[in-house]
């Protein structure tokens, strides 16, 4: 995958700043961007795409617009109905135990979910299980030491999750959406890459910063630096036979 443009990175960053006030704009733009990334590796028309943890359905809808048979699996009923309606064909299901047969999907997709699960390796294993041999697995996550690692409390998570949470509440008058240890978990790039590369059921096609406009693969190869500079790790995996 060639490096994306600075213009694209700036547009995504601006959208993230409006995530809580204008989620449709933020996630609509992110969905179009992510589906274009998938389409560089596999034609989507008539392919079966499983969207794991896709919230209110922006990604599923974009896959369908590209001709895929896309199915949304989301455990949080509130997220499913966040836009005032439940996406067609959505299934309330946990990513740890998807109600799918082995190898059911041509593409298994998960955007910015891995940092929200307590056991990311089991979650990844389930994504691999439901992907057919030769199929594609797309997974991205915001690493903890990223400037955005604390999500809405960032960058104050660098001084501690508790302090960051207290500051957010003082500033906004409401608690943050995410609580470390409950629905947000510190996840790091180095250990994740080692675990994925140590698996014999997938091969790593690409490991890169999802949003960086240049040297997106190079930055993930530098220990220490990658934990801060990557911002968000994108893994493209191929299911082994």
N, C-alpha and C positions, 0 to 999 in steps of 0.2 A: 504494500500500500504506500503510495507516495505521500509525502508530508502535506498536510492541509495548509490552507492559506491563513495569513494573519487576520484578514477580514473575517473569515469564518470563526476564528478563535475569539475575536472581539465581540462578534454578534452573540455567541454562546455565553460569554462572560456577562454581557449586559442582560441577557435573558435570565441567567441565574440570580442576578441581583433583584429581579422582579418575581422570583419563584413564588413567594408567599402572597404577593399582591395580585399577580397575574399568572397563575399556574398554567392556564391554557396556552398562553404564548410561549412560556418557558418549555413545557413538555411537548408541545406541538413542534417547535423548532428542533428540539433534541431528538424527537422521533424521526423526523425527516432526515436528519443528519445520520443517525444510527442505522437506519434502514439502507441508506445509500452505502454505508460502510459494508454492511452484510452483502449487498448486491454486487460488490466488487469481487466477491468470492464464489457466489452461487446465484444462478438465475432464480428468481422467486416465483415466477408464474407457475401455478399448480403445485407448488411445494408446500409441505406441511410444516408450519412454524409454531412452536410452542413458546409462548411469552410467559416466563415465570416471574411472578411478582410485579406485573405490569401496571399496578394501581388502577386508575380509572380508564385505561384502555387506549391511550394515545399511540403506543407502539403497535398494538394489535391492529388498530384501524389503519395505520400507515402501511403495515405489511399487506393488509387486504387491498388497499388502493393499488399496490404493486402486483396484484394478481395471486397472492399466496392464500392458502387456506390456513388462517392464523387463529389460534385458540389461546385465550387468556386464563391463567391460573393465579388467583390472588387470595391470600388467606384473610385479609382484612375487609369486612363487608363495608365499613365506612369509606375506605379508599375506593372500592368498586363504585359506590354511589356518590362520589365527591362532585361529580358534574350534574347531579340531579337525576341521573338515570344509570342503570346498570348496563354495561356494554353487552351487546347481543352475543350469546354463546359463552359468556364468562362462567367459570367454575370456581366455587369457593374451595380452595385446596391449599395445603401446606407444601412448600417447595421441598421439604424433607421426604415427602411421601406422595408423589404425583400419581393420580389415578390413571396411569397410562401403561401400556404394554412396553416391554423392552424394544428399543429401536423404532418407536412409533413416529418420530419426528425426523424430518430432513434438516431442520435448523432448530436448535434450542437456544433461546435468547433470554438474557437477563441483564438489565441495565440498572446499575447503582442500587443493587439489592444486597450484595454479599456482605457489606459492612453493617447490615441491619439484622444479620442472623448470628446466633450464638455459636453455631457449629458450621463454619463455611465449607469445610472439607466434605461433610456429609451432604450438604446442599449441592456442591459441585458434582459429587458422585452420582446423585440422583439425576442431574442434568445429563451426565454422560450416559447413564443407563437408558434414558428414553430416546437417545439419539441413535439413528441407524449407523452401521459401519460406513465410513466415508462421509458421514454427515458433519455439519458444522456446529460448533458451540461458540457462542458469543457471550462473554461475560465481562462486565466492567465494574469497578468499585472505586470509591474515594478512600485513599489510604489515610491513616490517622494523622501522620505528620505533614500531610498536605496542608497548604494554607486554608483549604476548605474542609479539613478533616473533622472539625467540630460542627459542620453544617451551619445552622443559623447562629450558633454561638461563636463561630470562627471570627478572627484568629485567636480568640482568648482561650481556646482549649489548650494552647501552648503553656499556659500558666496553671493548668489543671482543669479537669472537667467540672468539678464542683464550683470553682470560682467563676468559670465561664457561664455556668447556668445561673448563678446568683446575679452576675452582672446583667445578663440578658433580661432577667425578671425585673431588676431595678429600672432598666432602661425602657422596657416596653410595657410593664405592668401586667405581663402574663408569663406563664412558664413556657419554656421552649418546647417544640414538638418532640424533640429527641432527648432521651436520657441515656447516658452511657451505662451499660450493663443491663438495660431493659430493651431498648429498640435501636441502640447504636453501640457498636463494639469496635475497639481499636484493632485495625487490620493493617498489616505491613506487607510491603512488596517483596522484600527478600525471601522471607519464609514461604510466602504464597508461590513465588516462582519455583523455589526448590521443590515444594510439594507437587506442583503440577508437572514439572519436568521429570520427577521421579515416578510418575504413573506409567503403566504399560498399556493403558487402554485409550490414551490420547497422544497426539503429537502436537507440539506448539507450532502453529503457523506464524503467529505474530504476537509479540509482547511489546507494547508501546504506550506512550502517554496518549490518552484519548483526545486531549484538547490542544496540546502543544502545536504551534505552527511550524516548527523546524526541529530537526534532530530528535524526532519523537521516539525513535527506537533506541538511539544512542543513550539518551538520558536514563533509560531503565536499566542500562548495563553497569552503571556506576554505583557501587554500594554507598550508602549514606546519602549521597546527593539525590538519588532516585526517590528516597523516602520523603523528601521535601519538594523537589522540583517536578516530579511527575504529575502531581495534582490528582490524576485519576488514571488508574491502570486499565488498559484494554487488552484482554486476552482473546485471541482467535485460536480455537483448538479444532483439530480434526479427529473424529472418532476412529480408532483403529479397528481393523477387521476382527 
